[in-house]
């Protein structure tokens, strides 16, 4: 089919694909998908989107399909890759003329040329860069702009390649075109400045667009195009020129005012200049050294002196502050404690910084930050009134300092204060002293100044540790400030309670806690919502602190919990509800069981909140966290929550439900604590386990919790649980063991070990399919000690507690391996004795001794042959478990447990969960804890002696090392 007729068909289908009618759209999309791999398809698309007479939507779609095709089929190694001939003609077609009239399509074409360049330039496409350089010189406005747009996207893409060979190519490209890029930028910049002076706004806007694009190219070349940029005179000349250009552009923006068309573009260009400096500082700190002085002078004069008034705008201030911050905090500029160990470059930069940051400069920066930039603005105060929850969420976090003014000023303050705290501490303290006593509520500017100074004291808490007696200040002034209830004083109430939260973990005497709880309780009833939310945050910090004592908090628990619950109901925003829930969770977690009398209201409210938060998965995560702490606090009483709790666990852990992506981790944690605190297994609890096989298939980082959940079911009610799920579980485990880390294998086998421990009779039958591989692992001498130890633990349980099943397994393995039963048994005992030191847990070492001794008495020649090894393991076991009673001088087995005692719980310890009690009860039936190894060894040897007679037994004992025999006799004294 020739190109023209193909174009007609493709054009027709593309037109259908732009339709709003799905009946037309779907078949067209299917057809285009089939053509994606057809030779010639992309040549047809190129013809279509370069034909300016066609419908713009059709051309747009053609460009997108072409762009996606590059991603999928341009690489040589890709399946259905394009032929070299077609790629060659496409490359030529893409750069024939830069005259696309529609902006959006022009951008897409530039991006797709850059995508091809990433794969083919310069080797397969050497003509691309020369063509672009020629095209940006043409007189035609449209062509020049489109070529410059493409030049930028190509440079950006090539600069992002990271392999060494690609970096080398980019360095070569940068040094080859840098002068041209500089002259191009200077030309467009000068043109713009002339046109704006003569008042030709349309022409100026066009020139500004070109200035912006050529500066974007230069930014990429300057930051990524040179290994040691400071050695290149042109690069340094450009960077030093940036400050003068910035001054010209700022002056220009002041002159043209805010109404003009190009204002937005102008601000973008100014920000781009600052990005050049910030990126260069980030990538080449030492090359930046000659620019440190100019950068600091420039940024400080515009942000902290009158020079900036009427010129600067918010985003520019943020960039200047970030520049100062990055110079102050840069590790490359910090000398070692030993000055001699520092590099000359570091010392040079440090010297420049020190000479700039003199006492007057630092004082002025600090004062301006606090008294100008920390002040609450009109917009913020309006937001406080109109949208209090939005105001509290506006607070900082993450990388917000890079883009937002308030977090940016605060981070700069913290970094400068940290670096120069000896100079700045007296300055800040003097500001604090000037504000002693209450402030006149009518003087709003005084209130805002105090708010700003207190903010600074909170941010610098760690630095002020030795200089501020916070306890005295709290008692003598701050408490009184919290009691001023006037509406206009609310900024101070909010700030003071925030300030205390900042200091609580730095320096706050434990004895003052009750006074603070009193204040918090009062403020949780404040008339202002912002104050109440801030108070809740401080309560969380107080309760979460290392020095928190439950006994001090208990008298306030009921009222605090009630007030927090009221706040939770009152707030409406998802983020605020989450925040208050986290505070509640924290309180529940710290007071644990003491919470029981007060949670009724919360327990009734959470189902409603869960229902309302269907669209808000993060709020649901917060509810799950709260439920985890609630269940732990309620213990067995949590059973009353099951009608709500179990459907929540069911939904959160069902991988077929979309919300599981957000809820799974917390859902599994909740499932686990619910089981651990459950008094008995209910049919609903049992039913949820249907979710588990899919979770095990996921084999994600949550596997460990899944195993804990399975163990919890085994301890809770092994017969019912295993009857229902053992077959599926065994199958899941068999699948898992084929493809899992050694740690994962150990986790799986520990579950099997627990099954055998809880149910020695039925357990081995239920997990029979797993046991041959375990047996084989022992015979083959598994090389990982931890895995071998677990193998021996599993088989040890079977041998000791279910001898008849062990015989069946031994026979089965002998058939499979084609060996005699006795020979196989001998190999197993030999490997066991040889690898006993792989076992580190004393319980498992005793189990091994008991299991091997259980083979006695025996007339079997193989067992008698291995008698010496069995005794060696037994004596090692006795060394592990026997402790000497200092009063009687006799030995006793320290692993024996005789009866169930409720342990005494100190205040700092968690009370035992139901599961802890179940494990204790189980241990009381476990041979490891009920059979005395000393007694068992004696009885087995006595039985062997009776079987063989004195002479035969003596002959057997002579196979054992005399030293071991002596130790054995020492342990068996008194029998």
N, C-alpha and C positions, 0 to 999 in steps of 0.2 A: 504493500500500500504506500503510495507516495505521501510526502509530507503534507500537501494541501488537503487531500481528502481526509487524512488522519486528523488534521487540525480541526476540520469541520465537525467530525464525530466527537472529538474530545471537548471542543467548545460547547457543543450541544449538551453533553453530560455535565460539564462544569456549570452551565447555566441552570440545569435541573438541580444541581447540588446547592445552589444558592437559594432554592425555593423555601418558603416557610411551611409548605405542605409536606408532612412526613411521608405520605404515600409516594410523592415524587422524589423527595430527598433521599430516602433510605436506599432504593435501588441504584440511584446515581452514585452514592458513596460506595456501595458494594462494587460497582463497575470500576470506579477509580482505584479502589484497593487492588483489584485484579490487574489493572494496567501498571501498577507501581513497578513491577519487575520486567515489563516489556521493553525491549530495546527501542529507542527512539521516542519513548514517552516524554522524557525530560526535554528533548529538543522541541517537541510540540508545545510543552508548557512555556518554554522560553519565548517561542514565537507569539504565544497568546499574551503573556504579561508584558511584553515589550511593544504590543500593538495598542497605542494610546486611544484608538478610535472605539475600542470595545468597552463594554460595561465595566465600571470600576470594581464592582463586587466580584465579577468573574475573574478579573485580573488579580485581585487580592487573593482569591482562592488558589489560583494557579501558582502564585508566588509561595504560598504556604505549603502546597504539595511539593513544590520544587525544593523548598528548604528542608522539609521532613525527609525527602529522598536523599539529600546530601548526607544527613545523619545516618541513614540506614544503608545506603548502597554505594557511597563514593569510595570508601576504602577498598583497596585491592583484595583484601582477604574476606570482605563481607560476602555472605551468601547472596547470589543474584547481583554481584557487583557490576557496575556499568563498565562498558568496554573502554579501552584507552582512547579509541578514535572518537567515540561520542563525548567523552570527557574533554578531549582537546577542543572539539568544536564548541562545546558549551562554554569553556573558559574564554574562548575568543569572543563568543556572542555576548557574554556578560559585560565585557569592558569595551564594546564597540562604541557606544555613546552614552554619556551620562546626562540624559535629558528627561528623566521621569517627572511628569508634572505634579503627581499626587504625593504629598509628603509622606503619608503612612506607607505607601508602596515603595517609595524611594528608600525609606529606612529599612524595610524588609529586604530589598535588593542588596543594600549595603551589608546587612548582616549575613546574607547567604554568600556574598562574595568573600566575606571574612571567614566564613566556615570552610569554603573551598581553600582559601589561602592557608588556613591552619594546617590542612593536610598536604597541600601541593607547593606552597611557596617556600623558598625560591626555586627548588630543584625542577619541578615539572612546570612551573609558571614564572619563569624569570622576567617575563615582560610586564607583570602586574605593577610592580612599584614604579618603574620608569613611566608607564602609561599614566598612572595616577599623578605623578609629579608634573607631567606635561599638562594634564587636564586641569589641575588646580590653577594653572597660569592663564587659561583662556579668558577672553574678555566677557563672554556670555555669562550673565549672572547665574542663570539656572544651572548651566553645566558646571560652572565653577563650584557652586554650593554642593551639588550632588557628588562631584569628585572629591571634595573636601570631606563630606560626610562618610564616603566609602573609605577614604584615606584614614580617617579616625577609627572606624570599626576594624579595619585590617590591622592597624598598629595596636589597638587594644587587644585583639585576639592573639597576635604574635607575641605580645609582651607577657601574656598569661601562660605561655608554655614553659614547663619547668625542667625538662630533661637537659643535661649538660650540652649536648650537641645543638639543641634548639636555642639555648641561651646564647651560645657562641654565635649562631647565625643572627640572632637579634642584636647582639653587640655590634657585629659587622654592619648590619643594616642601619643601626642608630648612628654610628660614627660617619657613615656615608651620607645620611640625609639630614643630620642635625643642623648644619648651617642653613640649609634651605628652609627647614621648618622654622628656624628662628626668624629668618628674614620675612617669610610668609606671615608669621604672627605679627611681627613689628609693622609690616605694611598695612595689614588689616586694622591693627590697633590705632595707628596714626590716622588712617582714613576715617575711622569711627570718631576719634576725638575732634578732627577738623569738622566733620559733618554735624556733630552735635553742637559745636560752637556756632556754626552758621545757621543752625535751626532747621536743617533738612532732616526731618524726623524719619521719614520712610527710608531714605538712603542709609541713615545712621542705624536703623534697626537691622537692615540687611548686613551692613558691615559688622555690627555687633555679633550677629549669628556666626559670621566667618571668624571673627576674633575668638569666639567661644570654642568653635571646632578646632581651630589651629592651636589654641592653648591646651585643649584636651590631648591633641597629638603630642605636643611638647611635654606634657605631664608624664605620659607613658614613656616617652624616649628618655627623659631626664631621670626618672625614678628607676626604670628597669633596664636602661640601655647601656650602662657603664659599670665596670667592676669597681673602679676607683674614680668616681666622678670629679673629685677635687683636683685631680691632675689634668682635667680638661678645661682649658681657659674659657671656652665658649659656654660650657655648662655653668661655670661659676659666674660668668658675666650675666647670663640669663637670670640666674637665681638672685643675684644682687640687684638686677634690674626690676625684679618683681616688686620690691618695696616701693620704688618710684612709681611704677605703673599702678600699684594699689592706691597710692596717694592720689594720683590723677583721677582714677575711677571713683574713689570716695568723694572727691571734690565735685566731680561731674554729677554723681547721684544727689549731692546736696543741692546743686544748682537746678537740676531738672525737676526736683520735687516728686511727690508721690503719684501724681495723676498720669504722668506720661506713659505711652505705650511700652516703651522699652525698659521701664523701671524693673520689671521682674527679671528680664534677661540680664540687666546690668548687675543686679544683686547676685544672680547666679554666677556671673563672671568673677565678681569680687570674691565669692566663696570658693570658686575654683582656684584662684590665686592662693588662698590660704591652704587649700588641699594640697597644692604642689609642695608648699613648705612642710606641711605635716607629714605627707607621704615620704618626702625626701629625708626628713629627720628620723622617721621610723625605720627606713631601709638602710640609711647610710649615716649613722650618728656621728662618726668621726669626720666624714666629708662635710658634715653640717657645721663643724666647729667654727669656721670663718664667718658663719651666718648667725652665731648665737647672739652676739652683741646687738646686731641690727634687729634681729627678731624680737628680742626682749624690749629694746627701746621702742620699736614700732608698736608692739602689742600693748605694752604698759601705757604708752602715751595715749593711745586711742581709748583704752578701757578704764584707766585709772586717773586720767587728768582731763582738763577742760578741752583738750584738743579734739576729743571725740564727740563733744556735745553737738547735736543737730546733724551729725554725720553717720554715726554708727547705727546699726539695726541689730535685732536680737541674734540672728544666726551668725552674724559677723563677730559679735561679742563672744559667743560660745566658741568659735574657732580660735579667736585670739587667746582666750583663757586656756583652751586645750594646748595651744602652742607653748604658753608659759608653763603649764603643768608638765608637758612632756619633756621640757628642758630641765625643769627642777627635779623631776623624778627619774630622769634617764640614768640607768645603771652604768652605761658606758662613761658617764661623766662623774661617777662617784669613785674617789680614790679608796684604796684599801686602808685598813686601820694603820698599817705600816706604809707610810707614804712612798718609801723606796721600792715597794713591790708593785707600784702602779705604773702603767705605761705612760710615756711622755704625752701621748694624745689625751689620755684621761686627765693628766695634771694640767695640761694647757686649757682644756674645756672647763675644769674646776676653777682655775684661776680667773677665767673670763666671768663665770657665774658669780664668784665671790666678789669680784670688783664691781659687778653690777648691783647685786643685792646688798646695798649698804643699809645702815640702820634707818635713815630717813625714807629710803625707797620701800623697805619692808613695812615700816610703820604705816606709810601712806596706803600701801596695797591692803594691809590688814584692816585699817580703819574704813577704807572705801568698801571693801567686801562686806563688812558687817553693817556699816551705817547706810550703804546705798543699795547693794545687791541683795542683802538678806532681808530687806524690808518686804513685808507682804504688799503686793501690788493692788491697785484698785480692782483689776480683773479677778485676782484671787479672793479678795474680800467679798466681791459680788457673788462669786461662785460659792463661797462659804455660805452665804445667805440663801442662794437660790437652789443649789445642788450640793448639800453638805456631804452626801456620800461620795459624789464625784470628786469633791475637794479632798477627802481623806485618801481616796484611791490614787489621786494625782501624784501622791508622794513618790519618792525616787526608787531606783532599783536597777540592777543589771547594768547595761551600757547606756542608760539614759543620759549620763553626763556628757556623752559625745554630741547630743543633739538638743537637749533642753537646758534652758538657762539656770533654773534653780539648782538642779542636781550638779550642773557644771560648776557653779560658783562654790557649792559646798565641798565638792571633791577638790577643787583648787585650794580652798582654804585649808582643808585637812592636810594636803600634801605640803603646802608651804609651811604650815604650822609645825608639821613633823620635822621638816628639814631645818627650820630655823627657830626651834621652840625656845631656845635660851633668849633670843632677841625678842620674840613675840609674846612670851608669857606675861612679862610685866605690862605690856601694852594692853592685852586683853583684861588682865586683872584690874588695871586702872579704870577701864570702861565699866567693869562690874561694880567697883567701889563707888563710882559716880552715880550708880542707880540704886543705892541702898534704900531700904524703906519702901512703903507703898507708893505707887504712881497715881497721879490724879486721873480718875477715869474720864474726865472731860477732855483731857489733853491726848487726843488720839495719836499724835505723832510721837509723844513720849511713850505711849503704850507699845507702838510698833517698834521703836528703838529698843526698848527693853526686851521685846520678843526676839529681836535680831541678835542681841548680845547673849541672851540665854541660849539661843540656837548655837552660837559659836562655842559657848562653854560645854554644851552637850557634845558637839562634834569633836572637840579637842579633849574629851574626858581623859583618855589614856595619857596624853602629853601633860595634863595638869595634875596628875596623880599626887605629886609631891608638893604642889603649890597651893592646893585648895583644901581646906578642912570642910569637906562636903557635909559631914554629919552636923557640925555646928551651923553651917549655912542652912541646912534643911530645917533644923529646929528653930533657929532664930528668925529666918526670913521666909523661906520657901513655903512652909506650912501655912503661914499667915496669908501669903499671896493666894493660896488655893481657897482660902475662906472668903475672899472678896467675891461676892456673888453677882455683882453688877454685870449687866449684859455686855457693856462695852469693855469689860475686863476679861472677857472670855479668851482673847488671844493669849493672855498671860496664863490663865488657868490651864489652857491646852499645852502651852509651851513648858510650863513648870512640870506638869505630870509627865510630859515627854522627856524632859531633862533628867528627871529622877530615873526613868527607865534606862537612859544612857549610862547613868552612873552606878546603877544597881550592881552590875558585875565588876565595876572598877573599884569602888570604895564606898561601902555602905554598911554601917555597924548592924549586926544581927539584932541587937536589943531594940533598934528603932523600927523594926519591921511592924510591930503592932500599930504604932502611930501611922505608918504608911498605909496599912490595911484600912485603918479608920478613914484616912483621907480618900483612899480609892473608893471605899463604900459610899462616901458622901458624893464624890464626883460622878459615880455611876448613876446618880440621881440628878445630875446637873440639868438645867433647862436646855442646854445646847447639845445637839446630837454629835457634832464634831468632837466636843470635849469628852463626851461619853465614849466614843469610839477610841479616841487616843488613850483614855483611861484603861479601857479593856486591853489595849496593846501593852501598856506598862504592867498591868496585872500579869499578863502572860510572861513578860520578861522577869518579873519578880518571882513567880511560882516556878519558872523554869531554871532559876539560878541555883548554882552549886550549894549555896548556904541556906537554901529554903528548909524551914523546919515545920513539919505538919502541925505540931502541937500549938505553935504560935498562930497558925492560920485557922484552925478548927472553929474558934469562937465566931469567925466571920464567914464561915463556909456557907451557911444556909442563906444569909442575906445576899452575899456575892453571887451565889449560883442563881438565885431568883432574879436578881437585877440583870445578870448576863443573859438569862433566858428571855427576859422582857426585851432586852436590846436586840436579841436574835429575831424575835417576832416583829419588832418595830422596823428594822432596816429592810429595804426592798431590793437593793442591788445584789446581784449574784456574788460579786467580789466581796462585798461587805459581809454578807451572810457567811461566806466561807471563812472570812477573817474571824468573825465572832465564834463560829463553830470551832476553829482551831484553839481559841482561848479556852472555850468550855472543855475541849478534849484534854488540853494541858492540865487544867484544874482536876478533872476526873482522874487523869493518869497519876498525878502526884498524891492525891488523897486516897486513891484506891477504894478499899471497901467502905471507908467512912462516908462515901458519897451516897450510899444506898437510900437513906431516908429522903433524899431531896430530888431524885431523878424522875419522879413520876410525871411531872409536867413535860419534861424533855422527851421522855419515852412516848408520850401521847402525841407530841408535836412532830417528831421525826418522820412518821409515815406520811403526814400531810406534806411536809417539806420535800420528801423524796418524790412524791407524786408531782408536785409543782415544778421540780427541777429536771423534768424529763429531757429538756433541750440543753441542760447545762451539766455536762459530764464532770467538769472540774468541781462543781458544787457537790455532785454525788460522791466524788472521791473524798471530799471533806466530811460528808455524812458517814461514809464507810469508816474513816479514821475515828470519828466520834464513837461509832458503834463498837469498834475494837476496844477502845478504852472503857466504854460502858460495860461491855461483857466482862472484861477483866475486873472491873469494880464490883459488878453484881455477883460474880461467881455462879453458884448453882441457881440463883434467882433469875439468871438470864434466860432460863427456860420459859419464863412468862413472855419473853419477847419473840419467841419462835414464830408466831403467826406473821410477824412483819420481817423478822430477821432472815428466816430461811428462804422466802421468795427473793429477797435482796441478794443473798449469796448465790442462789440459783441463776439469777440474771447476770450477775457480775462475772461468774466463772463459766458461762456457756459460750464457747468460742464460735457458735453459729450466730450469736447475737452481736450486731455491730458495736454496742457500747463496751464490749469486753476489752477493746483496745485500750480504753482509758481506765476501766474499773478492775481489770483482772488482778493486778498485783495486790491492791488493797482488799479485793474480794477474797482472795486466797488466804490472806492474813486473818481476815474476819472468820472465815470458815475454820481455820485452825484454832483460833482462841475459843470459838463457840464449842468445838469438840473438846478442847482441853478443860473447859469449865462445865461441860454437860454432865448432869447426874446420871443420865441413862440414854440409851439409843432410842429415838422415836422413829416411826415409819417414815416421816418426812425427811429426817436427817439422813436416813439410809437411802432414800430415793435420790437425794442430790448427788450421790456418788456416781450417778450415771454420767455426769459431766467429766469424770476423771479420765476415761480412756482417750478422749480427744485431747485433753491437756497433756497427757503423756506423749501423744504423737507429736505435739508441738515441740517437745524437748527444748524448751527455751530456758532462759535464766531462772524461771520459776520452778524448775524441776525439784529443787531442794525442798521448797515449801510443799510441793505435791507429795513428796515422800513422807514429810512430817505429818501431813493430813492422813495418808494411808496408815501410818503407824498409830495415829490417834484413834482411828476406827478399830484397829486391831486390839488396842488396849481397852477401848470402850466396850466392845461386845464382839469378841472374835467369832463365836459360832454362827450367829445370824449373818454377820457381815460376810464371812468367808463362804458360807453356804450360797449366798446370793451372787457374790462377785469374784470368788477365787479363780474361776476358769478364765474370765476376761482379764483379770489382773495378771495371771500367769502368762497369758498370751502377750499382753503389753510388755511385760518384763522380758520375755524371750526376744521380742522385736527390739527392745531398747538395748539389750546386751550386745546385739550384733554391731551396734554403731554408737558407742558412747565412750567417754573418757574413762580412765582408770578410777578417778574419783566417783564418777557416775556409777560404775560397776559396784563399787564398795557400797554406795547408798542403796542400790537395788538389793544387794545381798543382805544388807543390814535389816531391810524390811522382811526378807525371807527368814532371817534369823529370829526376828521378833515373832513371826508366825509360829515357828517351831517352838519358841520359848513358851508362848501362850497356849499352843495346842499341839503338844508333842505327838499325839496319836494320829490326828487327822491331817495335821500340817504337812508332813512329808508327802502324803498321797496327793493332796491338793496341788502342791508345787513340784510334783514328780518330774514334769518335763524339763525343769531347770537343773535338776540335780546331776544328771550325767555330765554336763559341761563343767560343773563345779568339781566333780570327782576327777574328771580328766585333767583339770587344771592342777590338781594336787599331784597326780601321777607324773604329769609333764614337768613338774617343778616350776610353776608360775614365777616369772622373774621379778614381778613387783611385790615387795614385801607386804604392803598394805592389803593388796588383793589376796595374796596367799594366806595372810592372817585371817581374812574374812572367810575364805574357802574352808579353812580348818575349823573355824567357828561353826559354820553351817553343818559340815559333816560330823563334827564333834557332837553337836546336839542330836543328830539322827542316831549316831552310834550309841550314845549314852542313854537316850530316852526312848528309842524305838528300835531295839535290836533286830526284831523280825523284819522290819522294813529295810534296815541296813543290809541284812542277808540277801534280800531280793535285789537291792541295788547292786550289790557286789556280784551276784550271779549275772545280772543284766549286763554289767560292764565287762565281765569276763567274756561273755558271748560276743559283745561288740568288738572287743579288742583282740579276740582270739587267743586268750590266755587262760591258764588254769586259775580257779578261784583262789587257791592258797597262794599261788605265785603273786597274784594281783594284790592280795591282802598284805603279803610281805613287802611288796614294793611301796604300798601306801604307808605302812608303819615306818619303813625306812625313811621315806621322804618327810614324814611327819616329824620324826626324831631329828632329822638333819636340819629341818627348817623351823624348829620350835622358837628360835630366837627372832624370827620374823614377827612373832606375836609380842606386842608390847603391853597390852592391857592385862593386868593381873587376873581379871575375871576369866578372860579367854585362856590364859595360861593354866589356870586351875581346871577349867573345863577340859582342856587337852589331856591333862593328867588323869582326870576322872574317866574320860572316854577311853583312853588307851588301857587303863587299869580294868575297865569293864570287860576287856577281852579275857581276863583271868577269872577263875582258874581254867587252864586249858591243857589238853594233851596234844594239841595240834603242834606239829614240829616247827611250823613257820612261826607261830606265836612264841614258842620256846626259844627259837632261834633269835627273835627280836627282843627277848626278855630284858637283856642288858639295857637296850634303848628305852624300853618302857620304864624301867627303874630310874634311869637318868632323868627322864622327863618328870617323873613323880618327885624325885628329890629336888629338882629345880623348882617345881611347883610348891613344895614344902618351904623352901627358902623364901618364896614370894609371899606366902600367906601366913606363915607361923610367926607369932610374936611372943616374946617371953613375958610371962607374968612376973613383975618384979617382986611381988610378995611371996609367991610359992616357988618361984624358980622354974616352974614348968612352962611348956609351950602350949599355945592354943591357936586355933584357926581364926584369924581376924575377920574372915569374910562371913562367918556365921551370923545369921539374924534370927533372933528367937521370937520376938513378938512385935506387934505394930504400935509404935509410940507416936503420938502427935508431937512433932518437933516444936520447941519453943521458938517463936518468931520475934526477932527484935524489930524495932521501928523501921530500921533501914532495909530490912529484908522483905521480899514479896511473900505473902502467905502462900502455902502450897495450893496448887490448883487440884481439881478433881483428878486430873491425869497423873499428877505427882503421887496422889494417894493410890491410884490404880497400879502404878509402877511398883510402889512399895509392897502392895499386897501380892503382886506377881512375884516379886523377888523372894517373898516368904515361901513360895512353892518351888523355887528354882533350886535344883541340886547344888549349884555353885554356892548358894547361900544357906542351904539346909544340911548338906552332907559335910561332915568333918573330913578333910583330906587325910589327916593323920589316921583317923579311925578306919577310913576306906582302904588306905594302903595296908594297914595292919590286917584287916579282914581278908583282903584279896591274897596277901602273901600266905596267911594261915591256911586259906582254902587250897592254895597251890601246893603247900607243903603236905596237906592231908591227901591231896590227889596223887602226888608223886612219891610220898614217903620221904623219910628224913634224908636218905642217901641221895635219892634223885634230886631233891630240892637243893641240897648242898652243892651238888654238881652244877645246878642252874645258877646258884648264887655266885659260884666261882667265876662265872663269865662276866660278873660286874666288877668294876675297878674297886680296889680295896678302900681307897679314900671315900668313894661314894657310899660303900657299905657302912663305913664308920659314921658318916654323916647321917645315914638312914637310921642307924641304931640310936644315935643321939636324939633324933626326932621321936623315935618310938619308945623311949624310956617310959616305964610306968605301965606299959601294956603287957 
